[in-house]
Structure formats: C-alpha cells, structure tokens
Amino acid sequence: MKIGRFLYNENILYGRVEGKVVHLWEGDPFSEYRERQQTIPLSRLKVLIPVTPSKIVCVGQNYREHIRELGVPVPENPVIFLKPPSCLIGPNESIIYPVQAARVDYEGELALVIKKTMKNIPPEEAFRFLLGVSCFNDVTERSMSQKDPFLLTLSKGFDTFGAFGPYLATGLDPDNLRIRTYLNGDLRQDDTTASCVFGAKRILSFVSTFMTLLPGDVVITGTPKGIGPMKPGDRVEVEVEGVGILTNTVRSSP
C-alpha cells in the first residue's frame, strides 16, 4: 500500500494512493483511521512530506561500493549522525543552493519510517516498529564536511537539504529494494539495499539502544556510490523500487 500526506481544502489529510486517485482518510497511519467513501484525483491535491518526524537519524558509509569510492574502512557498527527536521522539503519543492556553498551534492537514500515508540529492541523484532519506507535525498555541502568532519551536521542541515517523499510504501522488504538517482535525466546512482553492510533490522535495533525512536521518526540508511555535485537549474530524482520517484529542482539562494 502507498500512503500519502496531502493538503486538500486547507486541511492536511492522509490517504491511500491508487494510480491517479487518492482515497482520503479520517485519522492517520499511526493510530486508527477510516477511509472515506469518495476518491479525489491526485492532481487536485498537494503532496506533502509523508510524515513530520521529531528527528532524522542518518547512516553513513553503508553501501559497499560507496565505501570503496570513499576509500575508508568498512565500519564495525553503523555510522550515525542527525539531520534537523527543519531541513525537510516535499516532492517538487526546490533545494536552495546556499550562498556559503562551494559544492552541493545529491545522495539518494532509502528512508525507514517508525510506526510506534521503539527503545532497546532486538534486531529480530525491529520490523514490528516499522511503518514503511520512502525516498530521501540527503543533500550535502561536500566541501564543508571534507574540510572538517565536525561540520558534518551543518553541511547536511541547511534548510531544504532533506528532500523526502513522495509516498510511504508498506509491505516491502527494506533489504531488497533497488535505489536509483538521476541528475537531469542521467542515471548517477544505481544499487540495491542488499549491498548494504548493515541491514534495516540491525540499524533500527542499534539506534534504539541509544535513543528512543518515536512514531513518525525517519531513519535514512546510507547512499550508494555515484554521489556528485548539483547546480542551480538542475533536476534531481531519487527512485526507490515500489515507492515512486522523488523529484526536486535546485535553485539559487535569494
């Protein structure tokens, strides 16, 4: 099932996406919901970010080819950092190229969305706490993070540096999905989550031993090889198998 979050008649509503129509809900996917009888054409709705997380937990250096691309050792445990929720934008919104930036990169990733409060959960039980998956673009100011690793949070935390959506897909295997990133229609990243050093269960369990994951929190699971720079005017698309395509354009800072 594909779940979307939409703006309709000045109200924010969830709904089930079926082709080019949406079955709007009363309620949300974290609690009880009821599907309305009527359907609404997708063209009449504004697609929003799928959820509003309290935090975005990120995993670095997880795809084997990307690790080789970086020339760093394979980590023994997931490499964890955070992005602020203020960085989030939805599908078809603009990534703003900051005036401070020297190089801004795309990083296509799989996003895991938490369904219910998760703390100290073993790997074999982790998927009981998973609502579904989505597409994410972990936009990064590369020159800052390369110059000083202590600037990683700032380099990834600019406003608009977390493109997210378009939908949330349930019932998929997070450890066996193809992920691709296109820049102006050219394929730049292409791998499957089966290539990850750490699978989704291990990541969720590991994170939950350090911090409580709340309903709606997002955990992004790393990027494949092929990261590269964007410039104002570019179009970037992140495609996750079974979810859809997240499209954003880059524009200059006002």
LODRENLO-389414 format. One record per residue: z, x, y of N, C-alpha, C in turn; residue number from 1; residue in one letter. Coordinates in nm, 3 decimals. Example, Ala and Ser with C-alpha at 12.3 -4.5 7.8 and 13.67 -1.06 7.14 Angstrom:
<atoms>
ATOM/0.780/1.319/-0.569/0.780/1.230/-0.450/0.780/1.320/-0.330/1/A
ATOM/0.708/1.285/-0.225/0.714/1.367/-0.106/0.787/1.290/0.003/2/S
</atoms>
This chain:
<atoms>
ATOM/0.000/0.084/-0.119/0.000/0.000/0.000/0.000/0.088/0.125/1/M
ATOM/-0.079/0.047/0.226/-0.078/0.114/0.355/-0.001/0.029/0.455/2/K
ATOM/0.097/0.091/0.518/0.182/0.024/0.616/0.153/0.083/0.753/3/I
ATOM/0.132/-0.004/0.851/0.111/0.042/0.987/0.216/-0.015/1.081/4/G
ATOM/0.225/0.049/1.196/0.315/0.004/1.303/0.226/-0.019/1.425/5/R
ATOM/0.234/-0.137/1.484/0.133/-0.179/1.581/0.196/-0.240/1.706/6/F
ATOM/0.120/-0.233/1.814/0.153/-0.308/1.935/0.063/-0.430/1.940/7/L
ATOM/0.126/-0.550/1.944/0.050/-0.675/1.944/0.120/-0.774/2.036/8/Y
ATOM/0.048/-0.820/2.138/0.106/-0.915/2.235/0.238/-0.863/2.292/9/N
ATOM/0.241/-0.735/2.324/0.356/-0.668/2.384/0.475/-0.659/2.290/10/E
ATOM/0.453/-0.681/2.162/0.557/-0.665/2.061/0.518/-0.554/1.964/11/N
ATOM/0.618/-0.481/1.916/0.594/-0.378/1.815/0.626/-0.437/1.679/12/I
ATOM/0.527/-0.438/1.590/0.539/-0.501/1.460/0.485/-0.409/1.351/13/L
ATOM/0.543/-0.419/1.232/0.486/-0.354/1.114/0.392/-0.450/1.043/14/Y
ATOM/0.305/-0.394/0.960/0.216/-0.479/0.884/0.148/-0.402/0.772/15/G
ATOM/0.093/-0.477/0.679/0.018/-0.419/0.566/-0.129/-0.415/0.603/16/R
ATOM/-0.188/-0.297/0.590/-0.328/-0.277/0.627/-0.414/-0.299/0.503/17/V
ATOM/-0.513/-0.388/0.519/-0.606/-0.416/0.410/-0.747/-0.418/0.469/18/E
ATOM/-0.817/-0.305/0.450/-0.950/-0.295/0.510/-0.942/-0.296/0.661/19/G
ATOM/-1.012/-0.395/0.722/-1.015/-0.403/0.867/-0.924/-0.513/0.921/20/K
ATOM/-0.833/-0.560/0.837/-0.737/-0.661/0.883/-0.596/-0.616/0.852/21/V
ATOM/-0.501/-0.676/0.921/-0.359/-0.643/0.905/-0.281/-0.771/0.879/22/V
ATOM/-0.195/-0.768/0.778/-0.101/-0.876/0.750/0.031/-0.838/0.819/23/H
ATOM/0.057/-0.895/0.933/0.176/-0.859/1.011/0.303/-0.907/0.942/24/L
ATOM/0.412/-0.832/0.965/0.540/-0.860/0.903/0.641/-0.908/1.006/25/W
ATOM/0.737/-0.982/0.957/0.864/-1.004/1.026/0.964/-0.910/0.960/26/E
ATOM/1.014/-0.811/1.036/1.103/-0.711/0.978/1.034/-0.576/0.967/27/G
ATOM/1.095/-0.486/0.891/1.043/-0.351/0.881/1.059/-0.300/0.737/28/D
ATOM/0.992/-0.189/0.703/0.995/-0.142/0.564/1.125/-0.077/0.522/29/P
ATOM/1.220/-0.062/0.615/1.349/0.000/0.581/1.453/-0.104/0.540/30/F
ATOM/1.419/-0.230/0.558/1.512/-0.336/0.522/1.431/-0.451/0.464/31/S
ATOM/1.471/-0.573/0.489/1.395/-0.686/0.439/1.284/-0.722/0.538/32/E
ATOM/1.171/-0.764/0.484/1.062/-0.808/0.569/0.991/-0.926/0.503/33/Y
ATOM/0.924/-1.004/0.584/0.847/-1.118/0.535/0.707/-1.110/0.593/34/R
ATOM/0.607/-1.128/0.508/0.470/-1.119/0.554/0.426/-1.252/0.614/35/E
ATOM/0.370/-1.246/0.734/0.320/-1.367/0.798/0.198/-1.420/0.723/36/R
ATOM/0.166/-1.545/0.747/0.054/-1.607/0.678/-0.081/-1.563/0.734/37/Q
ATOM/-0.088/-1.545/0.867/-0.218/-1.513/0.925/-0.245/-1.364/0.920/38/Q
ATOM/-0.373/-1.328/0.925/-0.414/-1.188/0.936/-0.473/-1.165/1.075/39/T
ATOM/-0.460/-1.041/1.123/-0.510/-1.002/1.255/-0.613/-0.891/1.236/40/I
ATOM/-0.729/-0.900/1.301/-0.824/-0.790/1.293/-0.762/-0.661/1.347/41/P
ATOM/-0.784/-0.553/1.277/-0.729/-0.424/1.318/-0.773/-0.387/1.459/42/L
ATOM/-0.893/-0.429/1.497/-0.947/-0.397/1.629/-0.867/-0.459/1.743/43/S
ATOM/-0.785/-0.560/1.713/-0.705/-0.626/1.818/-0.567/-0.564/1.833/44/R
ATOM/-0.537/-0.464/1.752/-0.405/-0.402/1.753/-0.413/-0.258/1.801/45/L
ATOM/-0.309/-0.212/1.868/-0.296/-0.070/1.900/-0.212/-0.006/1.790/46/K
ATOM/-0.268/0.096/1.725/-0.198/0.164/1.617/-0.100/0.264/1.678/47/V
ATOM/0.027/0.254/1.640/0.132/0.343/1.690/0.171/0.443/1.582/48/L
ATOM/0.257/0.539/1.617/0.311/0.627/1.513/0.381/0.540/1.408/49/I
ATOM/0.370/0.578/1.279/0.419/0.490/1.172/0.569/0.461/1.177/50/P
ATOM/0.650/0.557/1.222/0.795/0.540/1.231/0.844/0.617/1.353/51/V
ATOM/0.968/0.591/1.392/1.030/0.665/1.503/1.148/0.744/1.449/52/T
ATOM/1.129/0.869/1.412/1.234/0.947/1.346/1.342/0.996/1.440/53/P
ATOM/1.461/1.021/1.382/1.566/1.088/1.458/1.540/1.238/1.463/54/S
ATOM/1.465/1.288/1.366/1.430/1.431/1.362/1.305/1.451/1.278/55/K
ATOM/1.237/1.562/1.304/1.118/1.603/1.228/1.150/1.739/1.167/56/I
ATOM/1.168/1.741/1.037/1.202/1.864/0.965/1.073/1.925/0.913/57/V
ATOM/1.053/2.053/0.940/0.927/2.119/0.908/0.948/2.231/0.805/58/C
ATOM/0.849/2.248/0.720/0.849/2.356/0.621/0.736/2.452/0.656/59/V
ATOM/0.768/2.580/0.663/0.667/2.682/0.688/0.636/2.763/0.563/60/G
ATOM/0.519/2.824/0.562/0.483/2.919/0.456/0.500/2.857/0.318/61/Q
ATOM/0.429/2.746/0.295/0.445/2.674/0.168/0.319/2.674/0.082/62/N
ATOM/0.201/2.681/0.143/0.077/2.688/0.066/0.046/2.833/0.032/63/Y
ATOM/0.015/2.860/-0.093/-0.001/2.998/-0.140/-0.111/3.073/-0.067/64/R
ATOM/-0.225/3.008/-0.044/-0.335/3.075/0.027/-0.299/3.101/0.173/65/E
ATOM/-0.223/3.012/0.232/-0.180/3.034/0.371/-0.082/3.151/0.378/66/H
ATOM/0.004/3.164/0.278/0.097/3.278/0.274/0.019/3.408/0.267/67/I
ATOM/-0.086/3.411/0.184/-0.171/3.530/0.177/-0.243/3.553/0.308/68/R
ATOM/-0.285/3.445/0.373/-0.352/3.453/0.502/-0.260/3.518/0.606/69/E
ATOM/-0.131/3.485/0.602/-0.034/3.540/0.696/0.009/3.681/0.659/70/L
ATOM/-0.006/3.717/0.530/0.036/3.850/0.484/0.186/3.866/0.476/71/G
ATOM/0.256/3.757/0.438/0.402/3.760/0.428/0.442/3.735/0.283/72/V
ATOM/0.565/3.774/0.244/0.610/3.749/0.107/0.628/3.599/0.079/73/P
ATOM/0.617/3.563/-0.048/0.644/3.426/-0.088/0.794/3.401/-0.072/74/V
ATOM/0.834/3.299/0.002/0.978/3.276/0.026/1.049/3.229/-0.101/75/P
ATOM/1.178/3.262/-0.110/1.259/3.219/-0.223/1.305/3.074/-0.208/76/E
ATOM/1.323/3.030/-0.087/1.362/2.893/-0.056/1.272/2.840/0.055/77/N
ATOM/1.261/2.708/0.070/1.181/2.654/0.179/1.224/2.709/0.315/78/P
ATOM/1.125/2.745/0.396/1.148/2.794/0.532/1.152/2.672/0.624/79/V
ATOM/1.267/2.647/0.686/1.290/2.522/0.758/1.304/2.546/0.908/80/I
ATOM/1.239/2.459/0.986/1.262/2.454/1.131/1.244/2.309/1.174/81/F
ATOM/1.265/2.281/1.301/1.260/2.143/1.352/1.161/2.130/1.466/82/L
ATOM/1.106/2.010/1.479/1.030/1.971/1.598/1.103/1.854/1.662/83/K
ATOM/1.104/1.844/1.795/1.172/1.731/1.858/1.088/1.604/1.850/84/P
ATOM/1.151/1.489/1.833/1.075/1.363/1.831/0.994/1.339/1.958/85/P
ATOM/1.033/1.400/2.069/0.960/1.383/2.194/0.819/1.440/2.189/86/S
ATOM/0.788/1.518/2.085/0.654/1.576/2.073/0.553/1.478/2.015/87/C
ATOM/0.598/1.363/1.963/0.512/1.277/1.883/0.409/1.201/1.967/88/L
ATOM/0.288/1.193/1.911/0.183/1.105/1.962/0.118/1.037/1.843/89/I
ATOM/0.055/0.924/1.868/-0.010/0.849/1.763/-0.157/0.880/1.752/90/G
ATOM/-0.227/0.809/1.663/-0.370/0.828/1.647/-0.446/0.795/1.775/91/P
ATOM/-0.550/0.875/1.801/-0.639/0.858/1.916/-0.574/0.888/2.050/92/N
ATOM/-0.452/0.940/2.048/-0.390/0.988/2.172/-0.426/1.135/2.192/93/E
ATOM/-0.405/1.184/2.312/-0.450/1.319/2.347/-0.342/1.424/2.327/94/S
ATOM/-0.382/1.536/2.271/-0.299/1.657/2.266/-0.321/1.730/2.399/95/I
ATOM/-0.213/1.752/2.472/-0.224/1.815/2.604/-0.210/1.966/2.590/96/I
ATOM/-0.308/2.037/2.640/-0.308/2.184/2.637/-0.219/2.234/2.752/97/Y
ATOM/-0.101/2.290/2.721/-0.007/2.325/2.828/-0.060/2.435/2.920/98/P
ATOM/-0.016/2.433/3.043/-0.059/2.536/3.138/-0.007/2.673/3.096/99/V
ATOM/0.106/2.676/3.020/0.164/2.804/2.976/0.090/2.863/2.856/100/Q
ATOM/0.001/2.787/2.796/-0.054/2.825/2.665/-0.166/2.927/2.675/101/A
ATOM/-0.167/3.019/2.578/-0.278/3.112/2.562/-0.364/3.075/2.441/102/A
ATOM/-0.302/3.019/2.338/-0.375/2.975/2.219/-0.299/2.859/2.155/103/R
ATOM/-0.366/2.746/2.140/-0.308/2.627/2.077/-0.382/2.600/1.948/104/V
ATOM/-0.308/2.595/1.835/-0.367/2.580/1.702/-0.340/2.442/1.643/105/D
ATOM/-0.433/2.397/1.559/-0.410/2.281/1.473/-0.343/2.329/1.344/106/Y
ATOM/-0.262/2.242/1.283/-0.205/2.267/1.150/-0.195/2.132/1.080/107/E
ATOM/-0.292/2.100/0.996/-0.289/1.975/0.923/-0.183/1.978/0.814/108/G
ATOM/-0.104/1.870/0.803/0.006/1.869/0.706/0.027/1.730/0.648/109/E
ATOM/0.094/1.729/0.533/0.142/1.605/0.471/0.281/1.575/0.524/110/L
ATOM/0.304/1.451/0.566/0.435/1.407/0.614/0.501/1.318/0.511/111/A
ATOM/0.628/1.345/0.483/0.710/1.260/0.397/0.803/1.178/0.486/112/L
ATOM/0.811/1.049/0.461/0.894/0.960/0.543/1.010/0.908/0.459/113/V
ATOM/1.130/0.924/0.512/1.252/0.888/0.441/1.278/0.737/0.450/114/I
ATOM/1.317/0.677/0.337/1.341/0.533/0.330/1.485/0.496/0.357/115/K
ATOM/1.580/0.574/0.302/1.721/0.542/0.317/1.802/0.671/0.327/116/K
ATOM/1.923/0.661/0.378/2.006/0.777/0.406/2.018/0.867/0.283/117/T
ATOM/1.994/0.995/0.304/1.984/1.092/0.194/2.071/1.213/0.225/118/M
ATOM/2.167/1.241/0.136/2.256/1.355/0.156/2.297/1.410/0.019/119/K
ATOM/2.278/1.541/0.001/2.318/1.610/-0.124/2.258/1.543/-0.248/120/N
ATOM/2.128/1.523/-0.245/2.059/1.455/-0.354/1.986/1.558/-0.440/121/I
ATOM/2.004/1.556/-0.574/1.933/1.649/-0.661/1.783/1.619/-0.663/122/P
ATOM/1.701/1.720/-0.695/1.555/1.701/-0.692/1.507/1.583/-0.775/123/P
ATOM/1.565/1.564/-0.893/1.516/1.459/-0.982/1.538/1.318/-0.927/124/E
ATOM/1.624/1.304/-0.826/1.649/1.173/-0.766/1.584/1.158/-0.628/125/E
ATOM/1.516/1.261/-0.580/1.471/1.265/-0.441/1.374/1.152/-0.407/126/A
ATOM/1.283/1.119/-0.499/1.181/1.020/-0.465/1.238/0.879/-0.450/127/F
ATOM/1.361/0.855/-0.492/1.423/0.725/-0.467/1.447/0.703/-0.318/128/R
ATOM/1.446/0.811/-0.242/1.474/0.805/-0.099/1.347/0.819/-0.015/129/F
ATOM/1.231/0.823/-0.082/1.104/0.842/-0.013/1.035/0.708/0.007/130/L
ATOM/1.003/0.676/0.132/0.929/0.553/0.160/0.780/0.572/0.134/131/L
ATOM/0.723/0.682/0.184/0.581/0.706/0.167/0.538/0.832/0.239/132/G
ATOM/0.406/0.850/0.251/0.350/0.972/0.310/0.251/0.936/0.419/133/V
ATOM/0.225/1.033/0.506/0.130/1.013/0.615/0.066/1.147/0.652/134/S
ATOM/-0.019/1.144/0.754/-0.086/1.264/0.807/-0.008/1.315/0.927/135/C
ATOM/-0.010/1.447/0.945/0.060/1.508/1.058/-0.018/1.631/1.104/136/F
ATOM/-0.025/1.651/1.234/-0.083/1.772/1.292/0.029/1.846/1.365/137/N
ATOM/0.076/1.954/1.304/0.185/2.035/1.359/0.127/2.132/1.461/138/D
ATOM/0.092/2.082/1.578/0.027/2.163/1.682/0.122/2.275/1.726/139/V
ATOM/0.065/2.395/1.746/0.145/2.514/1.770/0.083/2.601/1.879/140/T
ATOM/0.165/2.648/1.972/0.122/2.751/2.066/0.142/2.885/1.996/141/E
ATOM/0.034/2.941/1.944/0.043/3.052/1.850/0.091/3.181/1.914/142/R
ATOM/0.047/3.211/2.036/0.082/3.340/2.096/0.232/3.353/2.119/143/S
ATOM/0.299/3.243/2.150/0.444/3.246/2.170/0.516/3.280/2.040/144/M
ATOM/0.480/3.210/1.931/0.550/3.232/1.805/0.521/3.368/1.746/145/S
ATOM/0.402/3.423/1.772/0.370/3.558/1.724/0.443/3.665/1.804/146/Q
ATOM/0.462/3.639/1.933/0.529/3.736/2.018/0.677/3.746/1.989/147/K
ATOM/0.740/3.631/1.963/0.884/3.628/1.943/0.919/3.512/1.849/148/D
ATOM/0.965/3.540/1.727/0.996/3.432/1.632/1.105/3.338/1.682/149/P
ATOM/1.186/3.382/1.776/1.290/3.295/1.831/1.231/3.187/1.922/150/F
ATOM/1.103/3.198/1.953/1.036/3.098/2.035/0.963/2.994/1.950/151/L
ATOM/0.985/2.995/1.818/0.912/2.905/1.729/0.933/2.759/1.767/152/L
ATOM/1.057/2.719/1.792/1.084/2.579/1.826/1.012/2.541/1.955/153/T
ATOM/1.015/2.628/2.055/0.947/2.598/2.180/0.796/2.594/2.161/154/L
ATOM/0.743/2.684/2.080/0.598/2.691/2.061/0.545/2.568/1.988/155/S
ATOM/0.630/2.500/1.914/0.589/2.381/1.840/0.645/2.252/1.900/156/K
ATOM/0.723/2.263/2.007/0.794/2.148/2.060/0.740/2.089/2.188/157/G
ATOM/0.627/2.141/2.238/0.569/2.083/2.358/0.542/1.934/2.338/158/F
ATOM/0.550/1.857/2.445/0.508/1.717/2.440/0.365/1.710/2.386/159/D
ATOM/0.339/1.613/2.300/0.210/1.585/2.234/0.177/1.680/2.120/160/T
ATOM/0.269/1.770/2.082/0.240/1.867/1.976/0.276/1.817/1.836/161/F
ATOM/0.294/1.685/1.822/0.321/1.627/1.690/0.238/1.501/1.671/162/G
ATOM/0.110/1.517/1.635/0.025/1.400/1.610/0.058/1.345/1.472/163/A
ATOM/0.070/1.212/1.460/0.131/1.151/1.342/0.065/1.016/1.315/164/F
ATOM/0.021/0.993/1.190/-0.036/0.864/1.154/-0.164/0.880/1.071/165/G
ATOM/-0.254/0.782/1.065/-0.239/0.653/1.134/-0.147/0.555/1.061/166/P
ATOM/-0.137/0.572/0.928/-0.059/0.478/0.848/0.037/0.552/0.757/167/Y
ATOM/0.122/0.475/0.694/0.215/0.523/0.593/0.170/0.466/0.460/168/L
ATOM/0.143/0.552/0.361/0.096/0.507/0.231/0.207/0.520/0.128/169/A
ATOM/0.227/0.416/0.049/0.328/0.417/-0.056/0.259/0.429/-0.192/170/T
ATOM/0.339/0.468/-0.293/0.289/0.473/-0.429/0.202/0.591/-0.464/171/G
ATOM/0.197/0.694/-0.378/0.117/0.813/-0.405/0.207/0.926/-0.455/172/L
ATOM/0.148/1.021/-0.526/0.220/1.140/-0.572/0.208/1.247/-0.465/173/D
ATOM/0.314/1.278/-0.391/0.305/1.376/-0.283/0.264/1.515/-0.328/174/P
ATOM/0.280/1.544/-0.457/0.250/1.678/-0.507/0.109/1.689/-0.565/175/D
ATOM/0.026/1.589/-0.540/-0.111/1.594/-0.592/-0.205/1.520/-0.499/176/N
ATOM/-0.208/1.562/-0.372/-0.293/1.500/-0.272/-0.378/1.605/-0.202/177/L
ATOM/-0.502/1.570/-0.175/-0.590/1.662/-0.102/-0.569/1.644/0.047/178/R
ATOM/-0.566/1.755/0.117/-0.549/1.753/0.263/-0.659/1.836/0.326/179/I
ATOM/-0.724/1.779/0.427/-0.834/1.847/0.496/-0.818/1.831/0.646/180/R
ATOM/-0.858/1.935/0.719/-0.857/1.932/0.865/-0.996/1.966/0.916/181/T
ATOM/-1.044/1.886/1.012/-1.176/1.907/1.072/-1.159/1.933/1.221/182/Y
ATOM/-1.238/2.027/1.272/-1.243/2.053/1.416/-1.385/2.026/1.462/183/L
ATOM/-1.401/1.924/1.547/-1.532/1.881/1.593/-1.628/1.856/1.477/184/N
ATOM/-1.574/1.798/1.370/-1.655/1.764/1.254/-1.672/1.873/1.151/185/G
ATOM/-1.630/1.996/1.182/-1.642/2.108/1.089/-1.514/2.121/1.007/186/D
ATOM/-1.529/2.133/0.874/-1.414/2.145/0.786/-1.349/2.282/0.805/187/L
ATOM/-1.220/2.283/0.838/-1.149/2.408/0.864/-1.036/2.434/0.763/188/R
ATOM/-0.973/2.328/0.712/-0.868/2.342/0.611/-0.898/2.248/0.495/189/Q
ATOM/-0.880/2.297/0.373/-0.909/2.215/0.256/-0.829/2.268/0.138/190/D
ATOM/-0.729/2.193/0.094/-0.643/2.235/-0.017/-0.576/2.111/-0.074/191/D
ATOM/-0.498/2.129/-0.179/-0.420/2.018/-0.233/-0.273/2.057/-0.231/192/T
ATOM/-0.189/1.956/-0.228/-0.045/1.983/-0.226/0.003/2.043/-0.357/193/T
ATOM/-0.081/2.040/-0.460/-0.045/2.107/-0.586/-0.038/2.258/-0.568/194/A
ATOM/-0.094/2.309/-0.458/-0.093/2.453/-0.429/0.033/2.499/-0.359/195/S
ATOM/0.124/2.408/-0.332/0.246/2.444/-0.259/0.343/2.521/-0.347/196/C
ATOM/0.414/2.614/-0.287/0.521/2.686/-0.357/0.634/2.590/-0.391/197/V
ATOM/0.671/2.505/-0.295/0.780/2.410/-0.312/0.724/2.268/-0.307/198/F
ATOM/0.751/2.191/-0.414/0.707/2.053/-0.418/0.795/1.963/-0.335/199/G
ATOM/0.754/1.838/-0.322/0.823/1.744/-0.235/0.967/1.718/-0.279/200/A
ATOM/0.991/1.706/-0.410/1.128/1.682/-0.458/1.220/1.797/-0.420/201/K
ATOM/1.172/1.919/-0.439/1.254/2.037/-0.408/1.283/2.043/-0.258/202/R
ATOM/1.182/2.015/-0.177/1.200/2.022/-0.032/1.303/1.919/0.015/203/I
ATOM/1.286/1.794/-0.028/1.378/1.689/0.016/1.521/1.716/-0.029/204/L
ATOM/1.536/1.760/-0.153/1.669/1.793/-0.203/1.731/1.907/-0.124/205/S
ATOM/1.653/2.012/-0.102/1.701/2.131/-0.030/1.748/2.093/0.110/206/F
ATOM/1.665/2.019/0.182/1.701/1.980/0.319/1.827/1.894/0.319/207/V
ATOM/1.838/1.803/0.220/1.952/1.711/0.218/2.085/1.779/0.191/208/S
ATOM/2.081/1.903/0.141/2.207/1.976/0.121/2.260/2.034/0.252/209/T
ATOM/2.175/2.041/0.355/2.216/2.098/0.483/2.233/1.993/0.592/210/F
ATOM/2.150/1.889/0.588/2.158/1.786/0.692/2.128/1.650/0.631/211/M
ATOM/2.188/1.547/0.685/2.164/1.412/0.638/2.029/1.364/0.690/212/T
ATOM/1.945/1.319/0.598/1.817/1.259/0.635/1.836/1.109/0.648/213/L
ATOM/1.790/1.053/0.760/1.812/0.912/0.792/1.683/0.833/0.773/214/L
ATOM/1.694/0.702/0.758/1.574/0.620/0.746/1.478/0.644/0.862/215/P
ATOM/1.353/0.671/0.829/1.253/0.698/0.931/1.236/0.845/0.964/216/G
ATOM/1.326/0.930/0.918/1.308/1.074/0.942/1.181/1.123/0.872/217/D
ATOM/1.123/1.227/0.929/0.997/1.281/0.879/1.017/1.426/0.836/218/V
ATOM/0.965/1.458/0.719/0.965/1.596/0.669/0.820/1.636/0.646/219/V
ATOM/0.773/1.736/0.722/0.636/1.784/0.703/0.639/1.910/0.618/220/I
ATOM/0.539/1.923/0.531/0.554/2.010/0.414/0.472/2.139/0.418/221/T
ATOM/0.425/2.178/0.536/0.351/2.303/0.547/0.202/2.280/0.562/222/G
ATOM/0.131/2.385/0.603/-0.012/2.374/0.629/-0.092/2.468/0.538/223/T
ATOM/-0.211/2.428/0.495/-0.296/2.517/0.416/-0.355/2.628/0.501/224/P
ATOM/-0.426/2.719/0.435/-0.494/2.825/0.507/-0.604/2.766/0.596/225/K
ATOM/-0.644/2.843/0.695/-0.752/2.800/0.783/-0.708/2.754/0.918/226/G
ATOM/-0.581/2.782/0.957/-0.535/2.746/1.091/-0.624/2.815/1.195/227/I
ATOM/-0.638/2.753/1.309/-0.723/2.811/1.413/-0.703/2.743/1.546/228/G
ATOM/-0.762/2.801/1.651/-0.738/2.751/1.786/-0.821/2.628/1.822/229/P
ATOM/-0.768/2.550/1.915/-0.838/2.438/1.976/-0.849/2.463/2.125/230/M
ATOM/-0.939/2.389/2.189/-0.953/2.398/2.334/-0.975/2.259/2.390/231/K
ATOM/-0.951/2.240/2.519/-0.974/2.108/2.578/-1.116/2.059/2.550/232/P
ATOM/-1.125/1.933/2.514/-1.253/1.873/2.477/-1.275/1.866/2.328/233/G
ATOM/-1.197/1.940/2.248/-1.212/1.939/2.103/-1.156/1.810/2.042/234/D
ATOM/-1.211/1.776/1.926/-1.160/1.665/1.846/-1.108/1.722/1.714/235/R
ATOM/-0.987/1.687/1.677/-0.928/1.737/1.552/-0.890/1.618/1.466/236/V
ATOM/-0.922/1.629/1.336/-0.894/1.523/1.241/-0.820/1.580/1.121/237/E
ATOM/-0.712/1.515/1.083/-0.635/1.551/0.964/-0.649/1.436/0.864/238/V
ATOM/-0.698/1.467/0.746/-0.720/1.366/0.643/-0.632/1.395/0.523/239/E
ATOM/-0.554/1.296/0.481/-0.474/1.305/0.360/-0.525/1.200/0.263/240/V
ATOM/-0.553/1.243/0.141/-0.604/1.155/0.038/-0.514/1.033/0.021/241/E
ATOM/-0.575/0.914/0.025/-0.500/0.791/0.006/-0.433/0.736/0.129/242/G
ATOM/-0.434/0.813/0.238/-0.368/0.770/0.362/-0.471/0.729/0.467/243/V
ATOM/-0.564/0.819/0.497/-0.662/0.795/0.601/-0.683/0.920/0.684/244/G
ATOM/-0.738/0.901/0.802/-0.772/1.012/0.891/-0.699/0.994/1.024/245/I
ATOM/-0.630/1.099/1.064/-0.560/1.103/1.194/-0.650/1.178/1.292/246/L
ATOM/-0.692/1.111/1.397/-0.786/1.169/1.494/-0.721/1.181/1.631/247/T
ATOM/-0.733/1.299/1.690/-0.684/1.323/1.826/-0.781/1.414/1.898/248/N
ATOM/-0.784/1.404/2.029/-0.862/1.496/2.110/-0.768/1.583/2.194/249/T
ATOM/-0.819/1.695/2.240/-0.743/1.789/2.321/-0.791/1.778/2.466/250/V
ATOM/-0.699/1.772/2.559/-0.737/1.774/2.699/-0.644/1.865/2.779/251/R
ATOM/-0.690/1.905/2.892/-0.614/1.997/2.976/-0.493/1.927/3.036/252/S
ATOM/-0.392/2.006/3.066/-0.276/1.953/3.134/-0.313/1.910/3.274/253/S
ATOM/-0.260/1.797/3.321/-0.293/1.751/3.457/-0.257/1.856/3.561/254/P
</atoms>
